[in-house]
Amino acid sequence: MLDNKRIPPGTDPDKASVARMYDAMLGGQHNFAIDREAVAAVTGIDPQVRTLARANRAFLGRAVRHLVDAGVRQFIDLGSGIPTQGNVHEVAQAASPGARVVYVDKDPVAVAHSTSLLADNPDADIVDADIRRPADVLSSPKLRKLIDFEEPVAVLMVAILHFVTPEENPAGIVAAFRDALPEGSWLALTHATNEDRPDTAAAVSKLYSARATSPVTARSHDEIHDLFTGFDLVKPGLVYVPLWRPDPGDRIPDKPSEYWVYAGVGRRGA
């Protein structure tokens, strides 16, 4: 676990970070007591929140493997968080050596640990930027060095857009990245929903607003589906996260709606 002697500049140790909370949910070591206390409070609302985090992470791996199989060799992981097991570059480069990956995050701990992890990897890097400012991300020299926008690119927005408020215009953010992509590029995302468990979503949102660096805005299936405007969803469409192309042997929950996060992958046409 992190201690006060290892706090990167710009970190607020008195406020739970959504990136560090996610790291704690996944069993990582790059978090503070305040993050673990916030996760414990979320677990009090939804006891399976750690299971949900792992299901979300598993989707990321499945989606990246699907995209490599579809011929993608370039990935931009927006709101990538703190490195843990099954990082995008590890999955993509295991399937296709030389695949290029750019991570984007503004959390100081996420940036510091990503920088350290990627120091010896010429085909992966981390951009310190806010995904709510797409122009800053897309103009980054680090990103431009690795990503060729003449070739298909996969943009990953996994468990990040529900931290974007309505006033910050999540659809506009997605559109800005979409419009920078060539035909044949892809979008993969997951997003918390308020449909089947509205009380849970509301309680978690209230907790994040009070204790974390970003609030949570859960959205309906239709609202999340609209984020794929300009992309053609591949089968099985926009579904609860454990139902998106599960691997052989994966357990399919009896009540998928208990995993109150939707997942989908779409391809940009002409």
C-alpha positions as CSV (number, residue, x, y, z in Angstrom):
1,M,0.0,0.0,0.0
2,L,1.1,3.6,-0.6
3,D,2.4,5.7,2.3
4,N,2.8,9.4,2.6
5,K,6.5,9.3,1.6
6,R,5.5,8.0,-1.8
7,I,2.8,10.5,-2.8
8,P,3.4,11.9,-6.3
9,P,3.1,15.7,-6.6
10,G,-0.4,16.9,-7.2
11,T,-2.0,14.1,-5.2
12,D,-4.7,15.0,-2.6
13,P,-4.2,12.4,0.1
14,D,-7.3,13.7,1.9
15,K,-9.7,12.8,-1.0
16,A,-10.4,9.4,-2.3
17,S,-9.4,9.0,-6.0
18,V,-11.6,7.1,-8.4
19,A,-8.4,5.6,-9.9
20,R,-7.0,4.5,-6.6
21,M,-10.4,3.2,-5.5
22,Y,-10.6,1.1,-8.6
23,D,-7.1,-0.2,-7.9
24,A,-8.2,-1.2,-4.4
25,M,-11.3,-2.9,-5.8
26,L,-9.1,-5.0,-8.0
27,G,-6.7,-5.9,-5.1
28,G,-4.0,-3.5,-6.2
29,Q,-1.4,-1.9,-3.9
30,H,-1.3,1.7,-5.2
31,N,-3.9,3.2,-2.9
32,F,-4.3,4.9,0.4
33,A,-6.3,4.2,3.5
34,I,-8.8,6.9,2.5
35,D,-9.4,5.0,-0.8
36,R,-9.9,1.7,0.9
37,E,-12.3,3.3,3.4
38,A,-14.3,4.7,0.5
39,V,-14.4,1.2,-1.2
40,A,-15.6,-0.3,2.0
41,A,-18.4,2.2,2.1
42,V,-19.3,1.4,-1.5
43,T,-19.2,-2.3,-0.6
44,G,-21.7,-1.6,2.1
45,I,-24.1,-0.4,-0.6
46,D,-23.3,-3.2,-3.1
47,P,-21.5,-6.1,-1.6
48,Q,-20.4,-7.4,-5.0
49,V,-18.7,-4.2,-6.1
50,R,-15.3,-6.0,-6.2
51,T,-16.8,-8.7,-8.4
52,L,-18.2,-6.0,-10.7
53,A,-14.8,-4.4,-10.9
54,R,-13.2,-7.7,-11.9
55,A,-15.9,-8.3,-14.5
56,N,-15.3,-4.9,-16.0
57,R,-11.5,-5.6,-16.1
58,A,-12.2,-9.0,-17.7
59,F,-14.3,-7.3,-20.4
60,L,-11.3,-5.1,-21.2
61,G,-9.2,-8.1,-21.9
62,R,-11.8,-9.8,-24.1
63,A,-12.4,-6.6,-26.0
64,V,-8.7,-6.0,-26.7
65,R,-8.3,-9.6,-27.9
66,H,-11.3,-9.2,-30.2
67,L,-9.9,-6.0,-31.6
68,V,-6.5,-7.6,-32.3
69,D,-8.3,-10.4,-34.0
70,A,-10.1,-7.8,-36.1
71,G,-6.8,-6.4,-37.2
72,V,-6.3,-3.4,-34.8
73,R,-2.7,-2.7,-33.8
74,Q,-3.2,0.7,-32.2
75,F,-5.0,1.5,-28.9
76,I,-5.8,4.6,-27.0
77,D,-6.9,3.8,-23.4
78,L,-8.7,6.8,-22.0
79,G,-9.0,7.1,-18.3
80,S,-6.7,4.1,-18.0
81,G,-6.2,4.2,-14.3
82,I,-3.4,2.6,-12.3
83,P,-1.6,-0.4,-13.9
84,T,-2.7,-3.8,-12.6
85,Q,-2.9,-7.2,-14.1
86,G,-4.1,-7.6,-17.7
87,N,-3.1,-4.1,-18.9
88,V,-4.0,-3.2,-22.5
89,H,-0.4,-3.3,-23.7
90,E,0.2,-6.7,-22.2
91,V,-2.9,-8.2,-23.7
92,A,-2.4,-6.6,-27.1
93,Q,1.3,-7.2,-27.4
94,A,1.0,-10.8,-26.3
95,A,-1.5,-11.3,-29.2
96,S,0.4,-9.1,-31.6
97,P,4.0,-8.1,-30.8
98,G,4.5,-4.5,-31.8
99,A,1.0,-3.3,-31.1
100,R,1.1,0.3,-30.0
101,V,-0.8,1.5,-26.9
102,V,-1.2,5.0,-25.4
103,Y,-2.7,5.4,-22.0
104,V,-4.3,8.6,-20.9
105,D,-5.0,9.6,-17.3
106,K,-4.7,12.7,-15.1
107,D,-4.5,10.9,-11.7
108,P,-0.9,11.5,-10.4
109,V,-0.5,8.0,-9.0
110,A,-1.8,6.5,-12.3
111,V,0.6,8.6,-14.3
112,A,3.6,7.9,-12.1
113,H,3.2,4.1,-12.0
114,S,2.3,3.9,-15.7
115,T,5.5,5.9,-16.5
116,S,7.6,3.5,-14.4
117,L,5.9,0.4,-15.9
118,L,6.3,1.5,-19.5
119,A,9.9,2.9,-19.2
120,D,11.4,0.0,-21.3
121,N,8.5,-0.4,-23.7
122,P,9.0,1.5,-26.9
123,D,5.5,0.7,-28.1
124,A,3.5,2.1,-25.1
125,D,3.4,5.3,-23.3
126,I,1.3,7.4,-20.9
127,V,-0.2,10.8,-21.6
128,D,-0.9,13.0,-18.6
129,A,-4.1,14.6,-19.7
130,D,-7.8,15.0,-19.0
131,I,-10.1,13.0,-21.3
132,R,-12.7,15.8,-21.0
133,R,-10.3,17.9,-23.2
134,P,-10.0,15.7,-26.3
135,A,-8.0,18.3,-28.2
136,D,-5.3,18.2,-25.6
137,V,-5.2,14.4,-25.7
138,L,-5.2,14.2,-29.5
139,S,-2.5,16.9,-29.9
140,S,-0.1,15.2,-27.4
141,P,3.3,14.6,-28.9
142,K,3.5,11.3,-27.1
143,L,0.3,10.1,-28.7
144,R,1.2,11.5,-32.1
145,K,4.5,9.6,-31.9
146,L,2.8,6.2,-31.5
147,I,-0.6,6.5,-33.1
148,D,-1.0,6.7,-36.9
149,F,-4.4,8.2,-37.7
150,E,-4.2,6.9,-41.2
151,E,-4.7,3.4,-39.8
152,P,-7.5,2.0,-37.7
153,V,-7.4,2.9,-34.0
154,A,-9.3,1.4,-31.1
155,V,-10.4,3.9,-28.4
156,L,-11.1,2.4,-25.1
157,M,-13.4,4.1,-22.6
158,V,-13.8,1.5,-20.0
159,A,-15.5,2.6,-16.7
160,I,-14.7,6.2,-17.3
161,L,-17.6,8.1,-18.9
162,H,-19.8,7.6,-15.8
163,F,-17.3,10.0,-14.2
164,V,-18.3,12.7,-16.7
165,T,-21.2,14.8,-15.7
166,P,-24.0,15.9,-18.1
167,E,-22.6,19.4,-18.0
168,E,-19.3,18.1,-19.3
169,N,-21.0,16.6,-22.3
170,P,-19.9,12.9,-22.5
171,A,-21.5,12.5,-26.0
172,G,-19.5,15.5,-27.2
173,I,-16.3,14.0,-25.8
174,V,-16.9,10.7,-27.6
175,A,-17.8,12.5,-30.8
176,A,-14.5,14.5,-30.7
177,F,-12.5,11.3,-30.5
178,R,-14.7,9.6,-33.1
179,D,-14.2,12.4,-35.6
180,A,-10.4,12.1,-35.3
181,L,-10.5,8.4,-36.2
182,P,-10.3,6.9,-39.7
183,E,-12.9,4.5,-41.1
184,G,-12.5,1.0,-39.6
185,S,-11.6,2.3,-36.2
186,W,-13.3,1.1,-33.0
187,L,-14.9,2.2,-29.7
188,A,-15.1,-0.1,-26.7
189,L,-16.7,1.2,-23.5
190,T,-18.4,0.2,-20.3
191,H,-20.7,2.5,-18.3
192,A,-22.7,2.3,-15.1
193,T,-26.5,2.2,-15.5
194,N,-29.4,3.3,-13.3
195,E,-32.1,1.2,-14.9
196,D,-32.4,-2.1,-13.0
197,R,-30.9,-1.0,-9.7
198,P,-31.7,2.7,-9.5
199,D,-31.5,2.9,-5.7
200,T,-28.0,1.3,-5.7
201,A,-26.8,3.6,-8.5
202,A,-28.2,6.7,-6.7
203,A,-26.5,5.7,-3.4
204,V,-23.2,5.0,-5.0
205,S,-23.4,8.3,-6.9
206,K,-24.1,10.2,-3.7
207,L,-21.1,8.5,-2.0
208,Y,-18.7,9.3,-4.8
209,S,-19.9,12.9,-4.8
210,A,-19.2,13.3,-1.1
211,R,-15.9,11.4,-0.8
212,A,-14.2,11.0,-4.2
213,T,-12.4,13.1,-6.8
214,S,-15.3,12.6,-9.3
215,P,-19.0,12.0,-9.0
216,V,-20.7,9.1,-10.7
217,T,-23.5,9.7,-13.2
218,A,-25.2,6.4,-14.1
219,R,-27.2,6.4,-17.3
220,S,-29.9,4.5,-19.1
221,H,-29.4,1.9,-21.8
222,D,-30.6,4.3,-24.4
223,E,-28.3,7.1,-23.2
224,I,-25.3,4.8,-23.3
225,H,-26.3,3.4,-26.6
226,D,-26.3,6.9,-28.0
227,L,-22.7,7.3,-27.1
228,F,-22.0,4.8,-30.0
229,T,-23.4,7.3,-32.6
230,G,-21.3,6.8,-35.7
231,F,-20.2,3.3,-34.7
232,D,-21.9,0.0,-35.6
233,L,-22.2,-2.2,-32.5
234,V,-21.0,-5.7,-33.0
235,K,-22.8,-8.7,-31.5
236,P,-24.1,-9.1,-28.8
237,G,-24.7,-5.3,-28.8
238,L,-24.8,-3.3,-25.6
239,V,-25.3,-5.8,-22.8
240,Y,-24.5,-6.2,-19.1
241,V,-20.7,-6.6,-18.8
242,P,-20.5,-10.4,-18.1
243,L,-22.6,-11.1,-21.2
244,W,-20.3,-9.5,-23.7
245,R,-18.6,-12.5,-25.5
246,P,-17.7,-14.4,-22.3
247,D,-14.8,-16.8,-22.6
248,P,-15.4,-20.5,-22.4
249,G,-15.8,-21.5,-18.8
250,D,-16.8,-18.0,-17.6
251,R,-19.7,-18.1,-15.1
252,I,-22.8,-16.4,-16.5
253,P,-24.7,-14.8,-13.6
254,D,-28.3,-15.8,-13.0
255,K,-29.3,-12.1,-12.8
256,P,-27.0,-10.2,-15.2
257,S,-28.7,-6.9,-14.1
258,E,-26.9,-7.2,-10.8
259,Y,-23.8,-6.3,-12.7
260,W,-25.1,-2.8,-13.3
261,V,-22.6,-1.8,-16.0
262,Y,-23.3,-2.1,-19.7
263,A,-20.5,-3.0,-22.2
264,G,-20.3,-2.7,-25.9
265,V,-17.9,-2.5,-28.9
266,G,-18.5,-0.7,-32.1
267,R,-16.8,-0.2,-35.4
268,R,-16.7,3.1,-37.3
269,G,-18.0,3.0,-40.8
270,A,-17.6,5.4,-43.6
